[in-house]
Amino acid sequence: MITQVTVIQGDAADDSTISTICERAIKEEGHLDFFFANAGIIGSGETIPNIPEEAFMECMRVNVLSCFLAIKHSSKAMAITSKGKEESGGSILMTASIAGLRNGATVEYSASKAAVNSMAKTAACQLAGSNIRVNSLCPGIIETSMSANIFDFAKSRGTMGKLGQSYPLQRYGIPEEVAQLALFLASGAPFDF
């Protein structure tokens, strides 16, 4: 099986950029099977009284609008059939966060990730019957550049062992774990329960 990945650098919350990515996949491959909306920012890091409106709206733009555009354009592309793809279908995956399910981050970040979860549920219902799956991942704290300040602070205090202790695995995660779940959801592997 040959797999090709198309990568374009651009603003994930720009309609033209996301439309172009989907159109390019159709043009080059004849079909689009998987779209992973993984852009995100943490927000201002401020408490509610100190969050500038611009910071709140930028977090919503990057974290929410990018996912909306991913659903909008990739679902349209996934509906296209071709010689190599006899039926419509595919998988749309968006990164949300456990902060979208319960508190634990800045208000703008938590609100944006709750919106991503809501869009995933709504889109899955609206796309029912099209063979297009929509899911959101809700990881806890993952050791990435976005969370570097948190990890640096914990290291300086000697409290690394406490990061993620309230999660079911009682630890923080690493990007490879999220990637493995994303690959599984992209695969279309059947669920045999």
N, C-alpha and C positions, 0 to 999 in steps of 0.2 A: 504494500500500500504506500503510495506516494502522498506525502503531506506537504502542502505549501502554505506558508504564512505570509500574509501581506501586512507590512508595517508602514505607516505613514505618520510622520511627526506633525502634530497640529493641536489645536484647541479642541478638546473633547466636548466642549459645550458650544461648539460652532456648528450650526445646521449644515452649512456648505461642506465642512470637513467630513462630517459623518456621512452625509449623502454621497460624497465622492468616494469614500472608502467602500461603501456598499456597491456603488456603481462599478468601481474598479474590480471588485471581486467577481461580479457578474460578467464583466467584459473579459477578464483574464481567465476565469475558471468555469464560467457558465452557471455557477451557482454559489450561494453562500449558505454554509451549514452551521456556523458558530460565530457568535459575537460576544466578546467579553468586555463589558463596560467597567473598567477598573480604575478610572481616574478618581482622585479624591484629595481633599485638603482637610486639615484638622480644624481650621477656623482661627479665631483671634487668640484663643487661650485666656480670654478675659472672663470675669464674672458678668452676670446679666446686666447690672447697672452700667458697666464700662464697655460693653460691646458696641462699637460704632455700627450704624446701619449699613454702611458700605461693606464692612467685614461680614456681617450676617448675610447680606445679599450675594456676596462673592462666594461664600460657602455654599449657598443654595444653587448658584449658577453652575459651579463646578461639580458638586456632588449630585444634584437632582436633575438639572437641565441636561447634563451629559447622558444620564440614564434614559431620560425621556426620548432624546434624539436617537439613542441606540435602539430603543424599542421601535420607534416610528420608522426609521429607515431600514433596519435589519429585518424587521418582520415583513416589510414590503419586498425586500430582496429574497427572503427565504420562501416566499410564496411563488417565486418564479421556478418553473420546471424546465428541464433541459434533457438532452440525451443521456447525460450521466446522472440525472436526478428526475425520476419519473413522477414523483409526488412532491407537493410542497412540504416544507418542514424544516426544522432546525432547532437550535438551542440558543437562547439569549440568557446570558449570565451577567449579573450586576453585583458589584461589591457593596454591601451595606455594612452593618456592624452590629455587634451586640449592644452598642450604645443606642441603636435605633429601637431596641426592644426593652431596654431598661436604662436607668441613668448611669452615668459614668464618664462623661466627657463634657465639652463645652455645649451650651444650649444650641448653638447653630449647627454643630456637628451632629448631635443627637437628633435634632429635628430633621436634618437633611437625610440621615440614614433611616429614620422612621418613614420618611416620604419614599425612599427607594424601596423599602419593604412593601409599602402600600401599592406602589406602582407595579411591583412584581406580581402581587396577588391579583390586581385588577387586570393587568395585561394578560396573565395566564387565563383568566376567565373570558376576556374578550377575544383571545386567539384560540379558544377551545374549538376543536374540530379542524384546525388548520395544520395539525401535527407540529406546531411550533411550541416548544416548552419555554417557560420563563421562570427563572429562579434568581433568588438573591442569596449571597453568602453573608453570614453574620459572624465573622470572626471576632474574637476578643482582641486583646492587645497582641500585635505581631511585631517582631523586631525588624523594623525597616527604618529608612531615613526619616519617614514621617513621624515616627515615634522616638527618634534618637534622643530628644530632650528628656523624655520620661526615663529612658534607660540610663542615660548619663547621670541624671539626678539620683536614681536608685543605686547606681554603682558608687557614687560619691558618698552616699549615706550607708552603704553596706546592706541595702535592703533588696537586692536583686531577687532573692528567694520569695519575696512577697508579691512580685509582679504576677498577676493572673491567678492569685490564690483563691479568688472567689468564683472562678470558672470551674466547670465540671472536671477538667483535666488537672486543675489546681496548679497551672503554670501558664506562662505566656507561650505564644506560638511562633513559628518561623515561616518564612514565605513559601518554602517547599511544601509545607503541609497544605496551605491554601491552594497552591498550584496543583497538587494531586487531586484535591476535591474538584477543582475547576476542570481538570482533564476528564475525570469521571463524568461530570455533568455534560461535558462536551461530547462524550463518546456515544451517548444514546444507548448505553448498556442497559439491558432489561433488568427490571427489579424482580427477582424470584424470591418472594417471601412465602 
